Structures are given as structure tokens and as C-alpha cells.
Amino acid sequence: MGKSVKKQAGVQAMKTTITKIAIAITVTVVLVLAACASRKEAPDPAAVQEQIAEYRVQEIDLVRSTVLDADRADRLIALLGKRDQLISDHVQEIIAHREEISALNADYDAKRESFDVLLNKYNKQRKSAQREIVALIAAMKKETSVDEWKIISKYQLKRLNLRQTGYRQAQGGV
């Protein structure tokens, strides 16, 4: 009975962590949209790419120093690359959605149904990205111990700080 309770507690802790990261990503997407709508000029794309690359190097270094098994570290780094690509793709979807909604909004004769279609399309993309990111997080956890994941996920939450990466990425750095 004791093992079952411990296993359930572990599963619940994993679900809680995945939920927190999924919420952080969702908040990131919403804030990126809000930032894009109010920003008058985009930052230098090269500078944004440089900062994103720097974060990537720091994260790889952290993984290599935290996950001492080289094979697991390599697999985790590959999953991080997939995560970064997924986020980058989703940022492009946000940018495209922003442009489409702006064009539709500028059309005086646009019908409510056109907005509904556009918003439904975006919501499907967003939900798909959320499912993919949660699956990637679960796969990353399988490659780490509990202690390793605590260290790596703490960095990931810090790295997902919009003021440092998300706003800039959506404003021209992708």
C-alpha cells in the first residue's frame, strides 16, 4: 500500500509540474500577442537571435553539468531542440494570426463569422502546440532523475521569462 501511495504522489507531482510549465507557455503566448499589439518598432533581429542562442548554450551547459550520463544528456538536448523549434513555430503562428486579425479588423465589412473562423483556427494551433509541449516535457522528464529535473526545469522557467525572450522573439527575432 505504501508504494502505491508514493507512486500516486509522484504522478501527481509530475502532473503539477507539467501543468505549471504549460501555464507558463500559455501565458507567454498571450503576453507575446499583447506585446506585439502595443510595440511600435521591432528590436534588432540579430540581437534577439544572439540572446536566444546564448540562452540555448547556457541550457546545454546546464544539462551537461547536471545529467552526467552522456547518452541521457544527448537525448535531453535533442528534446530541448524540438521544444525550441516548437516554440519558434508557434511564435510564427502568433505573428501570422496577428497579421490576419489586423487585416480582418481593418475590413469594415468583415462579418462576425470571419472572426470566429480565424479565432477557431488559431485556438486549434494553440491547443496543438500545448499538447506537443506537454508531451515533450514528459519525454524530457523520462531522461532525468527527480533532482536533475528540478535543476533543469528551474532554468527553463527562468528562461521562459517573456521580458527576456518571448517579447523579442515575436517582435522580429525569429
C-alpha positions as CSV (number, residue, x, y, z in Angstrom):
1,M,0.0,0.0,0.0
2,G,2.9,2.4,0.8
3,K,4.4,2.1,-2.6
4,S,1.1,2.8,-4.3
5,V,0.6,6.0,-2.3
6,K,4.2,7.1,-3.1
7,K,3.7,6.4,-6.8
8,Q,0.4,8.3,-6.8
9,A,2.1,11.2,-5.1
10,G,4.9,11.1,-7.7
11,V,2.5,11.1,-10.6
12,Q,0.6,14.0,-9.0
13,A,3.8,16.0,-8.6
14,M,4.7,15.3,-12.2
15,K,1.2,16.5,-13.4
16,T,1.6,19.6,-11.3
17,T,5.0,20.4,-12.8
18,I,3.7,19.8,-16.3
19,T,0.7,22.0,-15.6
20,K,2.9,24.8,-14.3
21,I,5.1,24.7,-17.4
22,A,2.1,24.5,-19.8
23,I,0.6,27.5,-18.0
24,A,3.8,29.4,-18.3
25,I,3.9,28.7,-22.0
26,T,0.2,29.7,-22.4
27,V,0.8,33.0,-20.5
28,T,3.9,33.6,-22.7
29,V,1.8,33.3,-25.9
30,V,-0.9,35.6,-24.5
31,L,1.7,38.2,-23.4
32,V,3.5,38.0,-26.7
33,L,0.3,38.8,-28.5
34,A,-0.3,41.8,-26.2
35,A,3.3,43.0,-26.5
36,C,3.1,42.7,-30.3
37,A,0.0,44.8,-30.5
38,S,1.5,47.7,-28.5
39,R,5.0,47.7,-29.8
40,K,5.8,50.4,-32.4
41,E,9.1,49.1,-33.7
42,A,10.7,45.7,-33.6
43,P,14.1,45.1,-31.9
44,D,17.1,44.2,-33.9
45,P,16.5,40.6,-35.1
46,A,20.2,39.8,-34.9
47,A,20.5,40.9,-31.3
48,V,17.4,38.8,-30.4
49,Q,18.8,35.8,-32.2
50,E,22.1,36.3,-30.3
51,Q,20.4,36.3,-27.0
52,I,18.3,33.3,-27.8
53,A,21.5,31.4,-28.9
54,E,23.2,32.5,-25.6
55,Y,20.3,31.0,-23.6
56,R,20.5,27.8,-25.7
57,V,24.2,27.5,-24.9
58,Q,23.6,28.1,-21.2
59,E,20.9,25.5,-21.2
60,I,23.1,22.9,-22.9
61,D,25.9,23.6,-20.5
62,L,23.5,23.2,-17.6
63,V,22.2,19.8,-19.0
64,R,25.8,18.6,-19.5
65,S,26.8,19.6,-16.0
66,T,23.6,18.2,-14.4
67,V,22.9,15.0,-16.3
68,L,26.2,13.2,-16.1
69,D,25.2,10.2,-18.2
70,A,26.3,11.5,-21.7
71,D,23.7,9.4,-23.6
72,R,20.8,10.7,-21.5
73,A,22.2,14.3,-21.7
74,D,22.3,14.0,-25.5
75,R,18.7,12.7,-25.7
76,L,17.6,15.5,-23.5
77,I,19.4,18.1,-25.6
78,A,17.7,16.8,-28.7
79,L,14.3,17.1,-26.9
80,L,15.2,20.7,-26.0
81,G,15.9,21.4,-29.6
82,K,12.5,20.0,-30.5
83,R,11.0,22.2,-27.8
84,D,12.7,25.3,-29.1
85,Q,11.6,24.6,-32.7
86,L,8.0,24.1,-31.5
87,I,8.1,27.4,-29.7
88,S,9.6,29.2,-32.6
89,D,7.0,27.7,-35.0
90,H,4.2,28.8,-32.6
91,V,5.6,32.3,-32.4
92,Q,5.4,32.4,-36.2
93,E,1.8,31.2,-36.0
94,I,1.1,34.1,-33.5
95,I,2.7,36.6,-35.8
96,A,0.6,35.3,-38.8
97,H,-2.5,35.3,-36.6
98,R,-1.9,38.9,-35.5
99,E,-1.5,40.0,-39.2
100,E,-4.7,38.1,-40.2
101,I,-6.7,39.6,-37.4
102,S,-5.4,43.1,-38.1
103,A,-6.4,42.8,-41.7
104,L,-9.8,41.4,-40.9
105,N,-10.3,44.2,-38.3
106,A,-9.4,46.8,-40.9
107,D,-12.1,45.5,-43.2
108,Y,-15.2,47.5,-42.3
109,D,-17.5,44.9,-44.0
110,A,-15.9,41.9,-42.1
111,K,-18.5,39.6,-40.6
112,R,-18.6,38.1,-37.2
113,E,-18.3,34.6,-38.8
114,S,-15.0,35.6,-40.4
115,F,-13.6,36.5,-36.9
116,D,-14.9,33.2,-35.5
117,V,-13.2,31.2,-38.2
118,L,-9.9,32.9,-37.7
119,L,-10.1,32.6,-33.9
120,N,-11.1,28.9,-34.1
121,K,-8.1,28.3,-36.4
122,Y,-5.7,30.0,-34.0
123,N,-7.2,28.2,-31.0
124,K,-6.6,24.8,-32.7
125,Q,-3.0,25.7,-33.4
126,R,-2.5,26.9,-29.8
127,K,-4.1,23.7,-28.3
128,S,-2.0,21.6,-30.6
129,A,1.2,23.4,-29.5
130,Q,0.2,23.0,-25.9
131,R,-0.3,19.2,-26.3
132,E,3.1,18.9,-28.1
133,I,4.9,20.9,-25.4
134,V,3.4,18.8,-22.6
135,A,4.4,15.6,-24.4
136,L,8.0,17.0,-24.8
137,I,8.1,17.9,-21.1
138,A,7.1,14.3,-20.2
139,A,9.7,12.9,-22.5
140,M,12.4,15.2,-21.0
141,K,11.4,14.0,-17.5
142,K,11.9,10.4,-18.6
143,E,15.5,11.3,-19.4
144,T,16.2,12.8,-16.0
145,S,16.1,12.0,-12.3
146,V,13.9,14.0,-10.0
147,D,16.9,16.0,-8.8
148,E,18.2,16.6,-12.3
149,W,14.7,17.8,-13.4
150,K,14.4,20.2,-10.5
151,I,17.6,22.0,-11.6
152,I,16.8,21.9,-15.4
153,S,13.1,22.9,-15.0
154,K,14.0,25.8,-12.8
155,Y,16.3,27.2,-15.5
156,Q,13.5,26.6,-18.1
157,L,11.0,28.6,-16.1
158,K,13.6,31.4,-15.8
159,R,14.4,31.2,-19.5
160,L,10.7,31.4,-20.5
161,N,10.6,34.9,-18.9
162,L,8.9,37.0,-21.5
163,R,10.7,40.1,-20.7
164,Q,13.9,38.4,-21.8
165,T,12.9,36.2,-24.7
166,G,9.2,36.0,-25.7
167,Y,8.5,39.6,-26.5
168,R,11.6,40.0,-28.5
169,Q,11.2,36.7,-30.4
170,A,7.7,37.7,-31.6
171,Q,8.8,41.2,-32.5
172,G,11.3,40.2,-35.1
173,G,13.9,37.8,-33.7
174,V,12.6,34.6,-35.2
